[in-house]
Amino acid sequence: MFERLRADIQAAFERDPAARSPIEVLLLYPGLHAIILHRIAHWLWQHRLRLAARLVSQINRFLTGIEIHPGATIGRALFIDHGMGTVIGETTEIGENCTLYQGVTLGGTGKERGKRHPTLGDNVVVGVGASVLGSITVGDNCVIGAGAVVIRPVPANCTAVGVPAKIVAEGARRVRAETISGATPVDPCEQCMQEINARFQEIERRIAALLGSRAPAAVGRPDGGGA
């Protein structure tokens, strides 16, 4: 437990440029406090002391503004930066060396039972206000952009952004989101706007053709001579 605590403190110290010392991190970082209290709650949960585990979880939420279900599994060196409004569901699994920013939701999509929350690999970064929903896997070394809503699995070494999230980079290579195997469907709002735009263009083409066919003939003198 103390080895994990050292790893968590070191992670916050290394990833936050505002941190000036490990002591400052230990005393003043609510993200670290949330992880420490969660590890206690998770130990109680594993030993079937469920009520005590939920009580510690609620105290954690009250003190830090970060809600972590005691059943969630969190690996070494997680850094929750700021953290206010972060929610981590019961069957969530988080790998090692991950970073979550404030307002992140690792949640479910309904009232399913069993494994219903996401699994994050190692070295994953989830941006401000992003939501990763359902029993999906986000591979190692992935970056989820701020405000993204991820509802499909994300392969390792990818960057996903948008609502719904689309993959925009694989490693250092930028890609077209619509050409990636397994990418999310086209945004329905975007698709609707494209269809409306196409219809307007077709209407404008037909009006132009109709006006062209009805253009008045050149008017000359009654005797057929020129002006």
C-alpha positions as CSV (number, residue, x, y, z in Angstrom):
1,M,0.0,0.0,0.0
2,F,2.8,2.4,0.8
3,E,4.6,1.5,-2.4
4,R,1.4,2.5,-4.3
5,L,1.1,5.7,-2.3
6,R,4.6,6.6,-3.3
7,A,3.9,5.9,-7.0
8,D,0.7,8.0,-6.8
9,I,2.5,10.9,-5.2
10,Q,5.3,10.7,-7.7
11,A,2.8,10.6,-10.6
12,A,1.2,13.9,-9.5
13,F,4.5,15.5,-8.9
14,E,5.8,14.6,-12.3
15,R,2.7,15.4,-14.3
16,D,1.6,18.7,-12.8
17,P,4.1,21.5,-13.4
18,A,2.4,23.5,-10.6
19,A,3.6,20.9,-8.0
20,R,6.6,22.1,-6.1
21,S,7.3,19.2,-3.7
22,P,5.9,15.7,-2.9
23,I,4.9,17.0,0.5
24,E,2.7,19.7,-1.2
25,V,1.1,17.0,-3.3
26,L,0.4,14.8,-0.3
27,L,-1.2,17.5,1.8
28,L,-3.0,19.6,-0.8
29,Y,-4.0,17.5,-3.9
30,P,-7.6,16.3,-3.7
31,G,-7.0,13.9,-6.6
32,L,-4.4,12.1,-4.5
33,H,-6.7,12.1,-1.4
34,A,-9.5,10.6,-3.5
35,I,-7.2,7.8,-4.7
36,I,-6.0,7.1,-1.1
37,L,-9.5,6.9,0.3
38,H,-10.6,4.8,-2.7
39,R,-7.9,2.2,-2.0
40,I,-9.2,1.9,1.5
41,A,-12.8,1.6,0.2
42,H,-11.7,-1.0,-2.4
43,W,-10.0,-3.1,0.2
44,L,-13.2,-3.1,2.3
45,W,-15.2,-3.9,-0.8
46,Q,-13.0,-6.9,-1.7
47,H,-13.4,-8.2,1.9
48,R,-17.2,-8.0,1.5
49,L,-17.5,-5.1,4.0
50,R,-19.8,-3.4,1.4
51,L,-21.6,-0.9,3.7
52,A,-18.3,0.3,5.2
53,A,-16.8,0.6,1.7
54,R,-19.7,2.7,0.5
55,L,-19.5,4.9,3.6
56,V,-15.8,5.6,2.9
57,S,-16.7,6.3,-0.8
58,Q,-19.3,8.8,0.2
59,I,-16.9,10.5,2.6
60,N,-14.4,10.6,-0.3
61,R,-17.0,12.3,-2.5
62,F,-17.9,14.8,0.2
63,L,-14.3,15.8,0.8
64,T,-12.9,15.8,-2.7
65,G,-15.8,16.2,-5.1
66,I,-14.6,13.0,-6.8
67,E,-17.0,10.0,-6.9
68,I,-15.3,6.6,-7.2
69,H,-17.3,3.4,-6.6
70,P,-15.4,1.1,-4.2
71,G,-15.7,-1.7,-6.7
72,A,-13.6,0.1,-9.3
73,T,-10.1,-1.3,-9.9
74,I,-7.4,1.3,-10.2
75,G,-3.7,0.6,-11.1
76,R,-0.5,2.3,-9.9
77,A,0.3,5.9,-10.5
78,L,-3.1,7.3,-11.4
79,F,-3.1,11.1,-11.5
80,I,-6.5,12.9,-11.1
81,D,-5.8,16.5,-11.9
82,H,-8.2,18.9,-10.1
83,G,-10.8,16.2,-10.3
84,M,-14.0,18.0,-9.3
85,G,-17.0,16.2,-10.8
86,T,-15.1,13.1,-11.8
87,V,-17.1,9.9,-11.7
88,I,-15.8,6.4,-11.9
89,G,-18.2,3.5,-12.0
90,E,-18.3,0.2,-10.2
91,T,-16.8,-2.2,-12.8
92,T,-14.3,0.3,-14.2
93,E,-10.8,-0.9,-14.6
94,I,-7.9,1.6,-15.0
95,G,-4.4,0.6,-15.9
96,E,-1.1,2.0,-14.7
97,N,0.2,5.6,-15.2
98,C,-3.2,7.0,-16.4
99,T,-4.3,10.7,-16.1
100,L,-7.8,11.9,-15.7
101,Y,-8.8,15.6,-15.7
102,Q,-11.8,17.2,-14.0
103,G,-15.3,16.3,-15.0
104,V,-14.4,12.9,-16.5
105,T,-17.0,10.2,-16.5
106,L,-16.1,6.5,-16.7
107,G,-19.7,5.3,-16.7
108,G,-22.3,2.9,-18.0
109,T,-25.0,3.3,-20.7
110,G,-28.0,2.1,-18.8
111,K,-29.0,-0.5,-16.2
112,E,-27.0,-3.4,-17.5
113,R,-25.6,-5.9,-15.0
114,G,-22.1,-7.4,-14.8
115,K,-19.3,-5.6,-16.6
116,R,-20.9,-2.3,-17.7
117,H,-18.1,0.3,-17.3
118,P,-15.0,0.9,-19.4
119,T,-11.5,-0.5,-19.2
120,L,-8.6,1.8,-19.7
121,G,-5.2,0.4,-20.6
122,D,-1.8,1.8,-19.4
123,N,-0.7,5.4,-20.0
124,V,-4.2,6.7,-21.0
125,V,-5.0,10.4,-20.8
126,V,-8.7,11.4,-20.6
127,G,-9.3,15.2,-21.1
128,V,-11.6,17.6,-19.3
129,G,-15.2,16.7,-19.4
130,A,-14.8,13.6,-21.5
131,S,-17.1,10.6,-21.1
132,V,-16.2,7.0,-21.7
133,L,-19.3,4.9,-21.6
134,G,-20.1,1.2,-21.5
135,S,-18.1,-2.0,-21.3
136,I,-15.5,-0.9,-23.9
137,T,-11.8,-0.9,-23.9
138,V,-9.5,2.1,-24.5
139,G,-6.1,0.7,-25.4
140,D,-2.7,1.6,-24.1
141,N,-1.2,5.0,-24.7
142,C,-4.5,6.5,-25.9
143,V,-5.5,10.2,-25.6
144,I,-9.2,11.1,-25.3
145,G,-9.8,14.7,-26.1
146,A,-11.7,17.2,-23.9
147,G,-15.4,16.9,-24.1
148,A,-15.3,13.7,-26.1
149,V,-18.0,11.0,-25.8
150,V,-16.5,7.6,-26.4
151,I,-19.0,4.8,-27.0
152,R,-16.9,2.4,-29.1
153,P,-13.5,0.7,-28.3
154,V,-10.4,2.7,-29.1
155,P,-7.3,0.8,-30.3
156,A,-4.0,1.3,-28.6
157,N,-1.9,4.4,-29.5
158,C,-4.8,6.4,-30.8
159,T,-6.2,9.9,-30.2
160,A,-10.0,10.2,-30.2
161,V,-12.0,13.4,-30.1
162,G,-15.6,14.6,-30.7
163,V,-19.2,13.6,-30.0
164,P,-19.5,10.8,-30.7
165,A,-15.7,10.3,-30.5
166,K,-13.8,9.6,-33.7
167,I,-10.2,8.5,-34.0
168,V,-8.1,11.3,-35.5
169,A,-4.6,10.0,-35.0
170,E,-2.8,6.7,-34.8
171,G,0.5,7.2,-33.1
172,A,2.2,10.2,-34.7
173,R,0.1,9.8,-38.0
174,R,-3.0,11.8,-38.5
175,V,-5.8,10.0,-40.2
176,R,-9.3,10.7,-41.6
177,A,-11.8,9.6,-39.0
178,E,-14.3,8.2,-41.4
179,T,-11.7,5.8,-43.0
180,I,-10.7,4.0,-39.8
181,S,-11.9,0.5,-39.2
182,G,-14.2,0.5,-36.2
183,A,-14.7,4.2,-36.2
184,T,-18.0,5.5,-34.8
185,P,-20.8,6.3,-37.2
186,V,-21.1,9.8,-38.8
187,D,-22.6,12.3,-36.4
188,P,-26.3,12.3,-37.1
189,C,-26.5,16.1,-36.9
190,E,-23.7,16.5,-39.3
191,Q,-25.2,14.0,-41.7
192,C,-28.6,15.8,-41.5
193,M,-26.9,19.2,-42.3
194,Q,-25.1,17.6,-45.3
195,E,-28.4,16.2,-46.6
196,I,-30.1,19.6,-46.3
197,N,-27.2,21.3,-48.0
198,A,-27.3,18.8,-50.9
199,R,-31.1,19.4,-51.3
200,F,-30.7,23.2,-51.4
201,Q,-28.0,22.8,-54.0
202,E,-30.3,20.6,-56.1
203,I,-33.2,23.1,-55.7
204,E,-31.0,26.0,-56.8
205,R,-29.8,24.0,-59.8
206,R,-33.4,23.2,-60.9
207,I,-34.6,26.8,-60.4
208,A,-31.6,28.1,-62.5
209,A,-32.4,25.6,-65.3
210,L,-36.2,26.5,-65.2
211,L,-35.4,30.2,-65.4
212,G,-33.0,29.6,-68.2
213,S,-35.5,27.7,-70.3
214,R,-38.1,30.5,-70.0
215,A,-35.8,33.4,-70.9
216,P,-37.6,35.8,-73.3
217,A,-36.5,35.8,-76.9
218,A,-34.9,38.9,-78.4
219,V,-37.5,41.5,-79.4
220,G,-37.2,43.0,-83.0
221,R,-39.2,45.2,-85.3
222,P,-42.6,43.9,-86.6
223,D,-41.3,43.7,-90.1
224,G,-38.4,41.6,-89.0
225,G,-35.8,44.3,-89.5
226,G,-33.3,45.3,-87.0
227,A,-33.6,48.1,-84.5
